[in-house]
Amino acid sequence: MKSNLIPSQKIRVGIIGLSADGGWGASAHFPSLSKLPELFEITGLTASTPAKAQAAAQKYGVPFVVRQTESGWAQMASDSLR
């Protein structure tokens, strides 16, 4: 029996707390997920302030910034939040 370890579609991930200034999201989640582009697509992020979120989106090339966590994540296509 053949095992297929690579999913047919990328897993879409949103990162909560990704900051351009560093922190856990920037030092662990983003580097790990971005090293596996065949498996993961980082589709959005949020940070402690809208300005920090926008700076992180520009730095990391993430296309969607959530400014209000509760309502914003519903608008983003994501399979997982980290």
N, C-alpha and C positions, 0 to 999 in steps of 0.2 A: 504494500500500500504506500503510495507516494504522499508525503506531507508537504503542504505548501505553506511556508512560514511567512511569505510576503503577501499581505492582503491585496485584493484586486483594486482597491481604492485606498488613497492616502487617508490617514486619520487626521482630521482637522482639529487643531488645538488652539485654544485661547489661553493666554498667560495673564494671570492676575498678579499685579505687583511687579511688572517688568519695568525697570527704571534705567534710563541712560547713565545714571550715576553709579550703578552697580547694584549689589544686593543679591539675594538668593536666586531670583528669576534670571538675572543677568549672568550669574556665575555658574548656575547649574542647569536650570530648565532650558533656557534658550540655546546654549552651546550643545547640549546633548541632543535636543530635538533637531537642530539644524544640521547636525552631522549625519542625519539619516533622512535626506530629502525624498528618498524613494518610499519611505514609510509615513512621514509626517509633513503636514503643511501648517505653518503657523498663520492662522487667519485673523487674529486680533489680539489686543492687549488692553490692559488698563493699569493705571498707576495711582498714586495717592492724590494727584491733582491733574486736571486736564493738561496743563502745560508740561508736566513731567511725562504724561502719556504721549503727547505729541512729539516730544523730544526723543523718547524711546522708539516710537514708530519710525521716525526719520533715521535714527541711528541704525536700527536693525532691519529696516525695510519691511516692516509689517504693515499690511494695507488697511487695517481697520482699527480705529481707536474707540474704545467705549468710555464715554464720559460719565455716565450714570450706570453703575453696575447692574442694578436690578432690571432696568428697562433695556439697557444696551445689549446685553448678552442674547436676548431673545431675537435681536435683529441680525446677529452674526451667525453664519453657518459654522457650527463647531460641534465636534463629537466629544470633546474632552476639554475641561478647564483645569489648569495647573496653577 
